[in-house]
């Protein structure tokens, strides 16, 4: 239980305005992951209707895309596709809310490293920029946690 408390408790900055300023990238990143990038591949209530995705269902094309990475991804492409899409869609919501920010950040970092080095790198650096942006932002929150403006702060106050 102490480990969970340590993982949840955010690092607080001296002034509330600093925490507010640093909350903005977390909210924007979480929103984009949950409502744009993740929702296109993973069935959420707000997923595009033309994608025909049920709740927590992965887009039909995504496991084939993951299998093309080779190695361990070719052994269990449906599992890794589900985990990656879940990390983006549900992890984006958790990041947006500041809920279990460090754990969520770690999962998003893993997903973005795969997206950069297994999917986008062969298409040029320009195509990696979105995944790199999510990677850098979540690395920052892996260290700091949610700050004062997140559910983790409220949970750790008790």
N, C-alpha and C positions, 0 to 999 in steps of 0.2 A: 504494500500500500504506500510505503514511503517513496518508492521509485515512481509510482504513478503521480504522487503529489509533486515530486521534483520535476517530472516531465511536464506537468500541467502548469505549474507556477511560472508566469512570465517575468522577464526582467523589466523592471519599471524605470522609466527615465525621470530625471528630477522635476520636470514641469509637465503638467497635463497637456499643454499645447504641443510638446514634442511627441508625446504618445499619439495625439490626435493626428498630427502631420504624418507619422509613420503608419497610421492605420489605413490611410487612403490607398497605398499600393496593395495592401492585403485585401481590401474590399474589391478593388478593381480586378485584381488577379483572380480572386475567388469567383467573382461574377462571370468573367470571361471563360474560365475553365468550366464552370457549372452550366452556364446557359448558352454557350456558343460551341466551344471545342468539344466538351464531353457530351452534350446533349445530341450532337450529330451522330455519335457512335453508340450511345448508351441510352436505353429507354427510360426516360424520365417524363413526368407529367407535362413538361414544357418542350419535349423533343418535337422537332418538325413533324407534322402529320404525314407528309409524303414519305418519310423514312419508314413508316409502318413498324414501329418498335413497340413491343409490349414493355411493361414496367421491368426494369433491370435486364432487358434483353440487349444483346450486342448486335450491331449492324452486321448483316450477312457477309459483307466484304471484308470486315476487319480481321477475323481469324486467318483468312488467306493471306492478308497483308502481313500479319505477324509471323506466319509460317515461312514466309519468304526471307526472313532474317536469318534462318538457319539455326544450327546448334540446338540449344535447349528449347528455343522458341518453336522449332519444328516438331519437337516431341509432344508438346501440349499447347498448340496454338489457341485453342478455345479458352483455356484457363488464362493464359497470358493476355489475350485480347480482353477478356472479361475484367481482369485485374487492372489493366491499363485504363480501360474506359471507366471503370469504377473509381479509380484514383482521380481521374479528371472530373467526372460529373459529381460524385458524392464528396470527394476530397475538396472540390471547389466550393461546395456549400459549407463544409466545415471550416475552410480557410476564410471564407466570407464572414462567417459568424465568430471566428476566433475560438473554435471548439477543438480541443486536442491539436492545437496548432503545430506543435513540434512533430508529432506522429504523422499528421497529415502532410506536413512539409516534406518529411522523409519519403513518403510514398510518391508524392508528386515529383520530387527530385529523381527518384529511380525511374519513373515513367518518362520524364523529360530527357534523361540521359539515353534511354533506349530510343526515344523519338529522334534525338539529334544524331546519334552515332549509328543506328541501325536503319533508320528510315530516310532522314533528310540529307545527311552529309554528302551523299552521292549526287544530289541535285544542286549543290552549291551552297555556300555560306548564307546567301540571302534567304533561302528556304528554311534555314535553321533558326532564324531570328526569333520567331514566336516561341519556340521551345526553349531557346536560350534565355529569353526574357523571363519566362515562368521559372526556369531553373535558378537564375540569379535572385529573383525575388524570394522564392521559397527557401533558398539557402540562408538568406538574411533572417527569415522568420523561424528557421530551424534553431537558430541561436537565441533570438530574442523572445520567442513566443508571441502571444497575441497582443501584449501591451495592456494598458488600462481599459481599452475599448474592445473587449472581447469576452466571450463566455468563460474562457479559462481564468481570467482575472476574478470574475464573480465566484467561480468554483473554488479558487485558491484562497479567497478571503476568509472562508469559514475556519 
